[in-house]
Amino acid sequence: MATKYENVKQDLKQKITSGEYAINQKLPTESVLMAKYKVSRYTVRRAISDLENDHFIYKIQGGGMYVDDWRQKDTHSKKENKFIGLLSTHIADYIFPNIINGVDRMISDHGYMLVISNTHNDQERERESLMEMLDKNVAGLIIEPTQSALPTTNADLYDRIRELGIPTVFINAIYPEMEADFPYVTTNDYGGERKLTNYLIEQGGHKRILGIFQVDDIQGGVRRMEGFTAAYREHPDIFLDAQILMYQSSDKLVNVFDRIEGYLKGPDRPSAIVCYNDQLAIQVIDLVRSLDLTVPTDISVAGFDNYQIGEYIDPSLTTMMHEKEKMGHDAADLLLQLIDGKTDGESIEYDPSLIVRGSTSPYKNKE
């Protein structure tokens, strides 16, 4: 748990970097800060001292405290700094351990060490993580954006990263407004979901397919949902049979599954379900079974990401490939080239392949 002085320090730093306290603006007095944060004078002075050492604050004898030009902080050479920062939305997620492994293998071979921060797909946590990385003067950054389908509240820090010239590579997605500023390594989520849905329609004979998508993320939600609807647009005779369930990462999964159950018990029950990712698909299979339905005889279920365990469940899971470890390796390789000035940064997009397994089958009762 953070100490009182750390809380004061971080809050003042956040107000400075966000522009709430502008450069050269006079700060509140110690007494005002003591009252504001309900702490002792010692606590305030300790926080101010740290911020002064970090060049966020300067003092004028007899004139008070002012905001320093923190943007001009003296940073040591990137080549001398051997730390690379990695921001992920969910470290424990089944995708990220493999991505991290790919990154670490590449950078460790070049003498760098990895600093990992978990944003929990929360923009305020992302802000804290970015500020921590700036404080560490990392040589480069690999970032999975937080709630990438929503406007970022941290544009000022990304502007700062760009101004400092910190080599940065995005993975899985990138904020749309930053595509021209930073390279990225992604999967063609749109094309992958379109391919999967077309397979179920054209080779499986499925008309009524339920697509379940987390829509506050571009990578697994918005782009995959767009691919799903694109496949249906190619089959206008069944377009009205498409069913879509959208949710956000902040939604309680119990509520999401209540809604899925409503579709499964309804008069227009889908004959197939495509899920945001494999983790969700495996849970959906359990839900289908709990309703005395079978997969794939009654309902076909497919995921996305090729979660390793999906190959071993019964029935094994139809899915789309996700280049997890390769993504980490390629992102790190691209970042190292940026650090060494060998490239301006050319983005990479993988075209995922379809992996057909036992959880999908042709629709038995075609109309």
N, C-alpha and C positions, 0 to 999 in steps of 0.2 A: 504494500500500500504506500502511495506517495506521501511524503512528509508535508507539513504545512508550508514550509519554505519552498518546496518543489512545486506545490500547487500555485503559490503566488508567482513564482518565476515563470511557470508555463503559461499562466493566464496573461501575464504582462507581455511575454514574448508573442503569444498569439495575437494580442491586440496591436502589437507593433508590426508584425509581419502582414497582418490583414489590412493595415492602413488606418485602423481605428485611432491609433496614436501615430500621427504623421512624423516624418523625419524632421528633426529640429523643433518639434513641438515640446513645450514644457510639460513635464509629467506632474501628477498630483504629489503633494508633499508626503513625507513619511507618515505624518499624523493622519492624513486623509486615507492613505493606503492601509494603515493599521485599522481604522474604523471600517473601511470597505471589506477587508478580508477577515476581520475579527481575529487578528494575530498580534503578537508582541512587536516592539520596535526591533528587537534582535532578528526576528524572523524576516521582517521587511528588509532590513539592512543586508542580511545574508543573500536574499534573492536579488537585490539590487547589485550587490557586489559581483555575483556570478554573471549577471546580464552586462555589467560594465566590462568585465574581463572578456566576454564574448562579443564586445563591440556593438551591443544593442542600445546601450545607454552611456551618456557621458555627463559629467558634472561640471558646473561652473561654480567656483568658490563664492559662496554668499549669494548665488543666483539660482540654485536649485538643480533639478535633474532634467535632462532632455533626451529625446530619441536620437541615437546616433544613426549615421547612414550605414545600416547593417548590410545593405546590398554590396558595399565595397569591402566587406570583411576579407582580410588577407587569407587566402586559401593556399595550401602548399600544393606543389606539383602533383597532378593526377598520377604521374608515373611513380612518384614516391609513395603514394597512398595505395596500399594493397588490399583495400576492402571494396567489395561490390555489394550494393544493396539490392535485395529482392523483396518486393511487396506482393503479397498474394491475398486473395479474398478469403480463402479457407485453407489453411495449411493442412488440416486433417482430412480434407476432401480427397477422394481416391485418385484424382488426377494429379494433384500437386506434389506428392512425394516423388513421383516419377519425373516431373518437370524439374524439381529441385535437384534430383540426382543427376539429370542431364547437364544442368547449369554447373553444379559443383565439380563434376568430372572435368569439364572443359576449363574452368577458371583455375582450378587447383594445379592443373598441368602448366599454367602460366604464372604460378606464384601468387595468385590472389586468394583471399578468404571471403566467405559469404556471410553477410549479415541479413537475417531474415526477419520480416515484420508481417504480422497478420492483421489485416484491416477488418476482418469479419464482415466484409461487404458493407461497411458503414463509412460515410464520407468524413465524419469527424475523426474517426480512428485513422482514416487515410491521411488526414491533415497532420495528425500527431506523428504518424510514421514518416511522412515526407520531411517534417521538421527535424525529426531525429536523424534522418539520413543526411540532411544538410549540415547538422551539427557535427556529424562524423566526417564531413568532407570526403564522402565516398568517391572513388574513382569513376564509378558508373552506376547506373540504375537499370534494373529489369522490373517492369511494373505490370501487374494485371489491374486494369482500372476498376474502380468501385462503382457499382450501380451504373454501368457504362451507358445505359439507355437514357439516363437522366442527366440534366445539365450539372456539371461538376461545380461544387462550391469552393474548389481549391485551385481555380485558374490562376490566382496570383502566385501560388507556389510553383506551378508549372512554368509561369512566365519567368520566375526567378531561376529555375533550373535551366531554362533556355538562355537567359542572360549570362549565367555563370559558365555556360558551355559544357555542362556535365553530360557526357554521353549517356543516352537513355534509349532503351528499347522496350516497347510494349509487347505483351503477349496475350493471346486469346482474343483480344479486342483492343480498340483504341477509341478515345473520345473523338467523335466525328470532327469537332472543331480543331483537333490537333493533328489530323492526318498529314498535313503539309509540313509539320514541325518535327515529328519524331518517326523513325522507322518502327515497324511492328512485324511480329510473326504470329500468324493466325491460321485458322482452319476455315475453309469455305463452307460455313455453316448453312448458308442459304442453299448452295448447290447440293450439299449433302442431304439436307432434309427433303429437298425437291426430288432427289434421286430415290430416296427411301419411300416417299409417299407414292411416287409414280410406280414403283415396283409393286406396292400393295394394290394399287388400282388396276394396273395393266396385266400383271402376272398373277395376282392374287384374286382378282375379281371383286375386291372390296369397294363398296360405294360409300357407306357411312363410316367414316373414320373420325375418331376423336383425337385431336391434337392438344397436348397439355404443355404449356410453355410458361417459363418464368420471365416476365416481360420487363423487369427493371435492369436486366443485363442484355447487352446487344448480342454477345457471343452465343449463348445457349438459348436465349429467349427470342428476342426480336428477329434476328436473322433466320433462325430455324422456323419460326412461325411464318415469316415471309416466304420461305421455301415451300412450306406446307400449302399455303394458299396459292402459290404459283402453280404447283402441280394440279390443283383443282381447277385453276383457270384454263389449263390445257384440256380439261374434260368438262366443258360447260354443261353437258347433259346431266351431270351429277353434282354440279357446283353447290346446289342448295342442300345437299346431303352432308356437307362438311360440318363438323362440330369442333368448336375451339373453346378450351378452358384456359383462362389466363390467371396468373397469380404473381405475387411479388415475394421477394426473399424475406420480407418482414411478416408475411402471413403465416399463421399457425398451420402446420401441415395437417392437423386433425380436421381443420375446416376445409382444406383443399380436398382431402379424401372423402369428406362428407359430400362435397359437390360431385366428385367422380362417381361415388356410389349412386347419386341421384341419376346420373346418365345411365348407369348400368341397370338400374331398376325401372327406368322410364320406358314408355311405349316405343321410342325410337332408339333402342339400344344399339350402340356401335358394334360393328363386326370386327373392328380393329382399333387399337389405340397406339399412337406414337407419342413417346414421352420426351420431355426436355433433356433427360440424360438417363443413363443406365441405372443409376441409383434409384431414381424415381420409378423406372420401369419394373425393377425387381419388387418394389413395394406394391406396385399396381397388380402384379401377378398374384401376390399374397391376398390382396383385396378381392380379386376375381374369384380365387379359390374359396374365400370365406363366404361367398354368395352362392356356393354350390355350382359354379360355372367352371369350365375347364379351358386351359390354354394349351394349344391353339384351337381346339375343336369348336368351342363356343366363341371365343374372342382371341384374335391374334394380338400380341403385344411386342412392340419394338422400342429400342432405346437409341442412345447416341453416346459415343465416347469409347466403346470397347473396353469396358471395365473388366479386368481379368477374371473376376469371380463369375461374370455372366456366362463364360464358356462352360462352367462346371455346375451351374444350377440345373434343375430339371423342370421344364425343358430349358435347354440352353438358349441364350438370348440373341435374337436378331438385332444388329446394331450397325452403326457407322464408325469407321476407324477414327481415332484421334491420336496424332503423333506426339504423345506425351513426352517421353524422354528425348526424342529427336527435336521437339520444340524447344526444350530446355537447352540442349546442345547447340542448336542453330542460333537461338537468341543470344547465348553467351558468346558464341563465335562472332556474331555480328557486332556485339558490344565491344569485344576485344579489338576488332578491326577499327571501330570508331575511336577507341581510346588511343590506338597507335596511329591514327590518322590515315589508315589505309583505304578507307571508303567513306563516302558521304552518307551511306546507309540506304541500302535497297531492301524494301520490305519483302517478306516471304509469305505466301499463302498456300497451304496444302489442300489438295483435292482429295477428300476422304473417299475410301472405297466402302462398298456395301458388303457386310458380312451376314449372310443368311444362315440362320440356325433354326432350332426346333420350336421357337416361340411364335412363329408365323406359319400359316398355311393358307392355301386357297379357300375362298369362301364357299362353303358347301351348299348353301341354299340360295343360289343366285336367282334374282327376280326375273 
